[in-house]
Amino acid sequence: MFALRILNQLIMTYKNILKLLLCGVMAISLSACDDDKDDDVKIPNTNGNQNQNNNNGTNTGGEENKPTSYEGMDLNCQEIWQKVRVGFNLGNTLEACGDWSGCTEELQETYWGNPMTTKEMIDAIKNAGFNAVRLPVRWYNHSEECLSIVDARKASTITIKQRWLERVKEVVDYCIDNNMYVIINSHHEQWYDRINYDGFDKEVVYTKFEDMWKQIATYFADYDQHLIFAGMNEVISYSGKDESGNYIENWSSVTNDQITYHNKLNQLFVDAVRSTGGKNTVRNLVIQSWACDIDKCLYNLKAPKDETKNRLSIEFHYYQPWDYASSGNARYDWGSNNDQAEVDAKFDKIISKWYDAGYGVVMGEFGACYKFKGSEPTEKELSDRELFHKVVLQKAKEHNIAGFYWDNGGNCLDENGNLKCGGGDNGEIFALFNRYDNMKIVDRAAYNGLMAGAKTGYRK
């Protein structure tokens, strides 16, 4: 019996040694595999006790629990924007709308004066020096319910057409094929982003908004980090009606109830996307301040809770000073020391508020309308225009803010083949390219300024 016990002990010892050797080999193998995936994202637990963000909070998440890897999703909310040299808005295209033109996707996309977007157009944008595209998208007018804006405000559901999802995907893929970063949002959805209309019901809006984003996020769930979701655009209120019965837009003032409403939409957006799982669990998401106003980012915006850490960014738009950047005729010059110092001062504040708290910051739109005082632009007006776009982008990047120029395209040339002066019947002119003529550059001053500013590196 003693000899048998000795034999059993020897066998057990041998088994343990063999087990240790096998574990060591597996550990080395796993370690080698980990070296290839050291950029994969570690997902925190979802016990609801983390990332209790508020106006003074940080975007740091909570304790990690059983990490899961998501290939191609390694960049966090600050790192991803440092990949953007300079961004481009494909404006007045996928968000275009004419309720009276029927529900065909082609008619809607071209209704605001731009042609259907082609891969050649996106190729030209990339070749011109842009490596990121923001795609403003309107969804309700491409619904199975075939909704007008009046119908969309009353409807209990908005079911996005498969064909429209496929069309947006087409344009997204044009960009991804060029190794560009892409933002898609919900833009000019006036059933939720123009509030206080007759019959406005917050609870109905909340349900439709969350469901809309679940549809979008589910459809695009397999895309890697090159695709970024932005919840909204510029949410404002109506302040009554004019003599003709048209709603009057209120861009300046905002009430506490309206801020609460807007912050709730940001939270619903994050919750909706995260609920679809997969790569959307860790996808970089962008939230907005009221009216996408840079000053309202500082005082009115409350960051939503997010169970995934370091994947939220704050968006603002920059058309300042408004008397210069708008199509109005108040001001045609820019570039004084005070002008440039104002850009620094505003960017300093938003970085101190949000970037230093762990959030990404993106200037989702910026630019100045093409306009001149006389019958044609002076050299001074053009040089100021070039300087404006250079300095705004340069200072943004120096503050670790990615910038996306607003290009609204359109029939932007006059009868002599020159870029129209913005204002009056011509509306707002921000076109860099002639989308009807092989994407020829038509605003050389703004373009040169952007490319000069794009050379600026981000600070580490």
C-alpha positions as CSV (number, residue, x, y, z in Angstrom):
1,M,0.0,0.0,0.0
2,F,2.9,2.4,0.9
3,A,4.5,1.7,-2.5
4,L,1.1,2.4,-4.2
5,R,0.7,5.8,-2.4
6,I,4.3,6.7,-3.5
7,L,3.4,5.8,-7.1
8,N,0.2,7.9,-6.9
9,Q,2.1,10.9,-5.5
10,L,4.6,10.6,-8.3
11,I,1.9,10.5,-10.9
12,M,0.2,13.6,-9.4
13,T,3.5,15.5,-9.2
14,Y,4.1,14.6,-12.9
15,K,0.6,15.9,-13.8
16,N,1.1,19.2,-12.0
17,I,4.5,19.7,-13.6
18,L,3.0,19.0,-17.0
19,K,0.1,21.4,-16.3
20,L,2.5,24.2,-15.3
21,L,4.5,23.6,-18.5
22,L,1.3,23.8,-20.6
23,C,0.1,26.9,-18.9
24,G,3.5,28.6,-19.5
25,V,3.3,27.8,-23.2
26,M,-0.3,29.1,-23.4
27,A,0.7,32.3,-21.4
28,I,3.5,33.0,-23.8
29,S,1.2,32.4,-26.8
30,L,-1.5,34.6,-25.3
31,S,1.1,37.3,-24.6
32,A,2.2,37.2,-28.2
33,C,-1.4,37.5,-29.3
34,D,-1.9,40.4,-26.9
35,D,1.1,42.2,-28.5
36,D,-0.8,42.3,-31.7
37,K,-3.9,43.7,-30.0
38,D,-2.5,46.1,-27.5
39,D,-4.7,48.8,-28.9
40,D,-7.9,47.0,-28.3
41,V,-10.5,48.7,-26.1
42,K,-11.2,47.4,-22.5
43,I,-14.8,47.8,-21.7
44,P,-15.8,48.8,-18.2
45,N,-18.5,47.2,-16.2
46,T,-22.1,48.2,-16.7
47,N,-23.3,48.3,-13.1
48,G,-24.7,51.8,-13.5
49,N,-22.4,53.2,-10.8
50,Q,-19.8,54.8,-13.1
51,N,-19.2,58.0,-15.0
52,Q,-21.7,60.1,-13.1
53,N,-20.9,63.1,-15.2
54,N,-22.2,66.6,-14.5
55,N,-21.2,70.1,-15.6
56,N,-18.0,69.8,-13.6
57,G,-17.5,66.1,-14.1
58,T,-14.9,64.1,-15.9
59,N,-15.2,61.6,-18.7
60,T,-13.4,58.7,-17.0
61,G,-15.9,55.9,-16.6
62,G,-15.5,53.4,-13.8
63,E,-14.0,50.1,-12.8
64,E,-13.4,47.5,-15.6
65,N,-14.9,44.1,-15.4
66,K,-14.3,41.2,-17.8
67,P,-12.7,43.3,-20.6
68,T,-13.9,42.7,-24.1
69,S,-11.9,43.6,-27.2
70,Y,-13.3,45.4,-30.2
71,E,-11.0,45.3,-33.2
72,G,-10.5,48.7,-34.9
73,M,-12.0,50.7,-32.1
74,D,-8.9,51.7,-30.1
75,L,-8.9,55.5,-30.4
76,N,-10.6,57.4,-27.6
77,C,-12.5,60.7,-27.8
78,Q,-9.4,62.8,-27.8
79,E,-7.1,60.7,-29.8
80,I,-9.5,60.3,-32.7
81,W,-9.7,64.0,-33.5
82,Q,-5.9,64.2,-33.7
83,K,-6.2,62.0,-36.8
84,V,-8.2,64.8,-38.6
85,R,-6.0,67.1,-40.6
86,V,-9.0,69.2,-41.7
87,G,-12.6,68.2,-42.1
88,F,-15.2,69.0,-44.8
89,N,-19.0,69.3,-44.5
90,L,-21.0,67.8,-47.4
91,G,-23.6,70.4,-46.7
92,N,-27.1,70.9,-48.3
93,T,-27.1,67.4,-49.6
94,L,-28.2,64.5,-47.5
95,E,-30.1,66.8,-45.2
96,A,-31.8,68.6,-48.1
97,C,-35.6,68.4,-48.1
98,G,-38.6,69.5,-50.2
99,D,-41.8,68.1,-48.7
100,W,-43.7,68.9,-51.9
101,S,-41.2,67.0,-54.1
102,G,-42.4,63.5,-53.1
103,C,-40.5,60.9,-51.2
104,T,-38.0,59.7,-53.7
105,E,-34.5,59.8,-52.3
106,E,-33.0,61.3,-55.5
107,L,-35.4,64.3,-55.6
108,Q,-34.8,65.0,-51.9
109,E,-31.0,64.9,-52.1
110,T,-30.8,67.3,-55.0
111,Y,-33.6,69.7,-54.0
112,W,-31.3,72.3,-52.5
113,G,-29.3,72.8,-55.6
114,N,-26.6,70.1,-55.4
115,P,-26.1,67.1,-57.6
116,M,-26.1,63.6,-56.4
117,T,-22.9,62.9,-54.5
118,T,-20.5,60.5,-56.4
119,K,-17.3,58.7,-55.4
120,E,-15.4,61.0,-57.7
121,M,-16.5,64.0,-55.6
122,I,-15.3,62.4,-52.4
123,D,-12.1,61.4,-54.1
124,A,-11.6,65.0,-55.1
125,I,-12.2,66.2,-51.6
126,K,-9.6,63.8,-50.3
127,N,-7.1,64.8,-53.0
128,A,-7.6,68.4,-52.1
129,G,-6.3,67.8,-48.6
130,F,-9.3,66.9,-46.4
131,N,-9.2,63.6,-44.6
132,A,-12.5,63.7,-42.7
133,V,-16.1,64.4,-43.8
134,R,-19.1,65.4,-41.8
135,L,-22.3,64.2,-43.4
136,P,-25.4,66.1,-42.3
137,V,-28.4,63.8,-42.7
138,R,-32.1,64.3,-42.5
139,W,-34.1,61.1,-41.8
140,Y,-37.8,61.8,-41.4
141,N,-38.4,62.8,-45.0
142,H,-37.0,59.4,-46.0
143,S,-39.4,57.4,-43.9
144,E,-41.7,54.6,-44.8
145,E,-44.5,56.8,-43.6
146,C,-43.4,59.4,-46.2
147,L,-43.7,62.2,-43.7
148,S,-43.7,65.9,-44.3
149,I,-42.5,68.1,-41.4
150,V,-46.1,68.7,-40.3
151,D,-46.7,64.9,-40.4
152,A,-43.4,64.2,-38.7
153,R,-44.4,66.4,-35.7
154,K,-47.7,64.5,-35.3
155,A,-46.5,61.0,-36.0
156,S,-45.9,58.5,-33.3
157,T,-43.3,56.6,-35.3
158,I,-40.6,57.3,-37.9
159,T,-39.4,54.3,-39.8
160,I,-36.4,55.0,-41.9
161,K,-36.5,53.6,-45.4
162,Q,-34.1,50.8,-46.2
163,R,-33.2,52.6,-49.5
164,W,-32.2,55.8,-47.6
165,L,-30.1,53.9,-45.2
166,E,-28.4,52.2,-48.2
167,R,-27.9,55.6,-49.9
168,V,-26.3,57.1,-46.8
169,K,-24.1,54.0,-46.5
170,E,-23.0,54.5,-50.1
171,V,-21.7,58.0,-49.3
172,V,-20.1,56.8,-46.1
173,D,-18.3,54.1,-48.0
174,Y,-17.0,56.6,-50.5
175,C,-15.3,58.2,-47.6
176,I,-14.2,55.1,-45.8
177,D,-12.7,53.8,-49.1
178,N,-10.5,56.9,-49.0
179,N,-9.4,56.1,-45.4
180,M,-11.3,59.2,-44.2
181,Y,-13.1,59.7,-40.9
182,V,-16.8,60.2,-41.2
183,I,-19.4,61.8,-38.9
184,I,-23.1,61.2,-39.5
185,N,-25.8,63.1,-37.6
186,S,-29.5,63.9,-37.5
187,H,-29.8,67.3,-39.1
188,H,-32.8,69.7,-39.6
189,E,-35.1,67.2,-38.0
190,Q,-37.5,70.0,-37.2
191,W,-39.9,67.7,-35.3
192,Y,-37.4,67.8,-32.4
193,D,-34.8,70.5,-33.1
194,R,-37.2,73.4,-33.5
195,I,-39.3,73.3,-30.4
196,N,-42.4,75.1,-29.2
197,Y,-44.4,74.5,-32.4
198,D,-48.1,73.9,-32.1
199,G,-48.8,70.5,-30.6
200,F,-45.2,70.0,-29.4
201,D,-45.1,67.0,-27.0
202,K,-41.7,66.2,-25.4
203,E,-42.6,62.7,-24.4
204,V,-43.6,61.7,-27.9
205,V,-40.4,63.4,-29.2
206,Y,-38.2,61.4,-26.7
207,T,-39.7,58.1,-27.9
208,K,-39.3,58.9,-31.6
209,F,-35.8,60.3,-31.2
210,E,-34.5,57.3,-29.3
211,D,-36.0,54.9,-31.8
212,M,-34.6,56.8,-34.7
213,W,-31.1,56.5,-33.3
214,K,-31.5,52.8,-32.6
215,Q,-32.4,52.3,-36.3
216,I,-29.4,54.3,-37.5
217,A,-26.9,52.7,-35.0
218,T,-28.1,49.2,-35.7
219,Y,-27.7,49.6,-39.5
220,F,-24.1,51.0,-39.1
221,A,-23.1,48.8,-36.2
222,D,-20.3,46.9,-38.0
223,Y,-18.2,50.0,-39.0
224,D,-15.0,50.6,-37.1
225,Q,-13.8,53.8,-35.5
226,H,-13.7,55.7,-38.8
227,L,-17.4,56.2,-38.4
228,I,-18.6,58.6,-35.6
229,F,-22.2,59.3,-34.6
230,A,-23.3,62.9,-33.7
231,G,-26.7,63.0,-32.1
232,M,-28.1,66.3,-33.3
233,N,-27.2,69.6,-35.1
234,E,-28.5,73.0,-33.9
235,V,-31.5,72.7,-31.6
236,I,-33.3,76.0,-31.0
237,S,-36.8,77.1,-30.2
238,Y,-39.6,79.1,-31.9
239,S,-40.7,82.3,-30.3
240,G,-44.1,82.7,-32.0
241,K,-45.2,83.4,-35.6
242,D,-44.8,86.3,-37.9
243,E,-47.7,88.0,-39.7
244,S,-47.7,85.4,-42.4
245,G,-48.1,82.6,-39.9
246,N,-44.5,81.3,-40.2
247,Y,-42.6,80.3,-37.1
248,I,-39.9,82.8,-35.9
249,E,-36.6,81.1,-34.9
250,N,-35.1,82.1,-31.6
251,W,-31.3,81.6,-31.6
252,S,-30.4,83.8,-28.7
253,S,-32.3,83.0,-25.5
254,V,-33.0,79.6,-23.9
255,T,-35.1,78.6,-20.9
256,N,-34.2,76.2,-18.1
257,D,-36.9,73.8,-19.4
258,Q,-35.5,73.9,-22.9
259,I,-32.0,73.1,-21.5
260,T,-33.4,70.2,-19.6
261,Y,-35.1,69.0,-22.8
262,H,-31.9,69.3,-24.8
263,N,-29.8,67.5,-22.3
264,K,-32.3,64.7,-22.1
265,L,-32.0,64.3,-25.9
266,N,-28.2,64.0,-25.6
267,Q,-28.7,61.3,-22.9
268,L,-31.2,59.4,-25.0
269,F,-28.9,59.5,-28.0
270,V,-26.0,57.9,-26.0
271,D,-28.3,55.3,-24.4
272,A,-29.9,54.4,-27.8
273,V,-26.5,53.8,-29.5
274,R,-25.0,51.9,-26.7
275,S,-28.0,49.7,-26.4
276,T,-27.4,48.3,-29.9
277,G,-24.2,46.6,-28.7
278,G,-21.2,45.4,-30.7
279,K,-18.9,48.1,-31.8
280,N,-21.5,50.7,-30.9
281,T,-20.7,49.9,-27.3
282,V,-17.4,51.7,-27.7
283,R,-18.0,54.0,-30.7
284,N,-17.0,57.6,-30.3
285,L,-20.1,59.7,-30.0
286,V,-20.6,63.5,-30.2
287,I,-23.1,65.6,-28.3
288,Q,-24.0,69.2,-28.8
289,S,-24.7,72.3,-26.8
290,W,-27.9,74.3,-27.4
291,A,-27.8,75.8,-30.9
292,C,-24.2,74.3,-31.1
293,D,-23.2,77.6,-29.6
294,I,-19.7,77.8,-28.2
295,D,-20.7,80.0,-25.2
296,K,-23.6,77.7,-24.3
297,C,-21.2,74.8,-24.1
298,L,-19.8,76.5,-21.1
299,Y,-23.0,77.1,-19.1
300,N,-25.9,75.1,-20.4
301,L,-24.6,71.7,-21.4
302,K,-24.6,68.8,-19.1
303,A,-22.7,65.7,-20.2
304,P,-24.8,62.5,-20.4
305,K,-23.8,59.5,-18.4
306,D,-22.0,56.9,-20.5
307,E,-21.1,53.4,-19.3
308,T,-18.2,53.4,-21.7
309,K,-15.4,55.6,-20.7
310,N,-13.5,58.2,-22.8
311,R,-15.8,58.0,-25.9
312,L,-17.8,61.3,-25.7
313,S,-17.0,64.5,-27.5
314,I,-18.5,68.0,-27.3
315,E,-19.5,69.8,-30.6
316,F,-19.8,73.5,-31.2
317,H,-20.0,75.6,-34.4
318,Y,-18.0,78.7,-35.1
319,Y,-19.3,81.5,-37.2
320,Q,-17.8,84.4,-35.2
321,P,-17.9,87.3,-35.3
322,W,-21.3,86.9,-36.8
323,D,-21.3,90.3,-38.5
324,Y,-18.3,89.1,-40.5
325,A,-19.0,85.4,-40.9
326,S,-22.7,85.7,-41.9
327,S,-24.2,86.9,-45.2
328,G,-25.1,90.2,-43.7
329,N,-23.5,93.4,-44.9
330,A,-22.3,94.8,-41.6
331,R,-18.6,93.9,-41.9
332,Y,-16.2,92.9,-44.6
333,D,-12.8,92.9,-42.8
334,W,-11.2,90.6,-40.3
335,G,-7.8,90.0,-38.8
336,S,-6.9,92.6,-36.2
337,N,-5.0,91.5,-33.1
338,N,-8.3,91.7,-31.1
339,D,-10.0,89.5,-33.7
340,Q,-7.4,86.8,-33.4
341,A,-7.2,87.1,-29.6
342,E,-11.0,86.5,-29.4
343,V,-10.6,83.1,-31.1
344,D,-7.9,82.2,-28.6
345,A,-10.0,83.3,-25.7
346,K,-13.1,81.3,-26.7
347,F,-11.1,78.2,-27.4
348,D,-9.2,78.5,-24.1
349,K,-12.5,78.4,-22.2
350,I,-14.0,75.4,-24.0
351,I,-10.8,73.4,-23.6
352,S,-10.6,74.3,-19.9
353,K,-14.2,73.2,-19.5
354,W,-14.3,70.0,-21.5
355,Y,-11.0,68.8,-22.9
356,D,-9.3,69.1,-19.6
357,A,-12.1,67.0,-18.1
358,G,-11.4,64.2,-20.5
359,Y,-13.8,64.9,-23.3
360,G,-13.0,65.4,-27.0
361,V,-13.9,68.7,-28.6
362,V,-14.8,69.1,-32.3
363,M,-15.7,72.3,-34.2
364,G,-18.4,70.6,-36.4
365,E,-18.9,73.6,-38.6
366,F,-17.0,76.8,-39.2
367,G,-16.4,79.3,-41.9
368,A,-17.3,82.8,-43.2
369,C,-19.7,83.4,-46.0
370,Y,-18.2,84.6,-49.3
371,K,-19.1,88.2,-49.7
372,F,-17.7,91.6,-50.7
373,K,-18.8,95.1,-50.5
374,G,-18.4,96.3,-54.1
375,S,-19.0,94.8,-57.5
376,E,-16.1,92.4,-57.0
377,P,-13.9,91.4,-54.1
378,T,-10.8,93.6,-53.3
379,E,-7.4,92.1,-52.5
380,K,-7.9,93.1,-48.9
381,E,-11.2,91.3,-48.6
382,L,-9.7,88.2,-50.1
383,S,-6.6,88.3,-47.9
384,D,-8.7,88.8,-44.8
385,R,-10.8,85.8,-45.9
386,E,-7.8,83.7,-46.3
387,L,-6.4,84.8,-42.9
388,F,-9.7,84.1,-41.2
389,H,-9.9,80.5,-42.3
390,K,-6.2,79.9,-41.6
391,V,-6.2,81.4,-38.1
392,V,-9.5,79.8,-36.9
393,L,-8.3,76.3,-38.0
394,Q,-4.8,76.9,-36.7
395,K,-5.9,78.0,-33.3
396,A,-8.4,75.2,-33.1
397,K,-5.7,72.6,-33.7
398,E,-3.4,74.3,-31.3
399,H,-6.2,73.7,-28.7
400,N,-6.6,70.0,-29.8
401,I,-9.9,70.9,-31.5
402,A,-10.6,69.3,-34.9
403,G,-12.3,71.6,-37.5
404,F,-14.8,70.8,-40.2
405,Y,-15.3,73.6,-42.8
406,W,-19.0,74.2,-43.8
407,D,-19.4,73.8,-47.6
408,N,-23.0,74.1,-48.8
409,G,-22.2,73.8,-52.6
410,G,-25.1,74.8,-54.8
411,N,-25.3,76.7,-58.0
412,C,-22.5,79.0,-56.7
413,L,-21.3,80.7,-59.9
414,D,-22.6,83.9,-61.6
415,E,-23.2,84.3,-65.3
416,N,-19.5,85.1,-65.8
417,G,-18.3,81.9,-64.1
418,N,-17.2,83.7,-60.9
419,L,-18.3,82.8,-57.4
420,K,-21.4,84.7,-56.4
421,C,-21.3,87.2,-53.7
422,G,-23.3,85.9,-50.7
423,G,-26.3,87.7,-49.3
424,G,-29.6,88.8,-50.9
425,D,-31.0,86.5,-53.4
426,N,-27.8,84.5,-53.5
427,G,-28.2,83.4,-49.9
428,E,-25.2,82.0,-48.0
429,I,-22.2,81.1,-50.1
430,F,-19.7,78.8,-48.5
431,A,-18.8,76.6,-51.6
432,L,-15.1,75.7,-52.0
433,F,-15.8,73.4,-54.9
434,N,-18.0,73.5,-58.0
435,R,-19.8,70.2,-57.6
436,Y,-21.2,70.5,-61.1
437,D,-17.8,70.9,-62.8
438,N,-15.3,68.3,-61.7
439,M,-15.0,69.7,-58.2
440,K,-13.0,72.7,-59.4
441,I,-11.9,75.0,-56.5
442,V,-14.0,78.2,-56.7
443,D,-13.0,79.9,-53.5
444,R,-9.3,80.0,-53.6
445,A,-8.9,82.4,-50.7
446,A,-10.8,80.2,-48.2
447,Y,-9.2,77.1,-49.5
448,N,-5.6,78.4,-49.2
449,G,-6.4,79.6,-45.7
450,L,-7.7,76.1,-44.7
451,M,-4.7,74.3,-46.2
452,A,-2.3,76.7,-44.4
453,G,-4.1,76.1,-41.1
454,A,-4.2,72.4,-41.7
455,K,-0.4,72.3,-41.5
456,T,-0.7,73.1,-37.8
457,G,0.0,70.1,-35.5
458,Y,-2.1,69.3,-32.5
459,R,-0.5,69.8,-29.1
460,K,0.2,66.6,-27.1
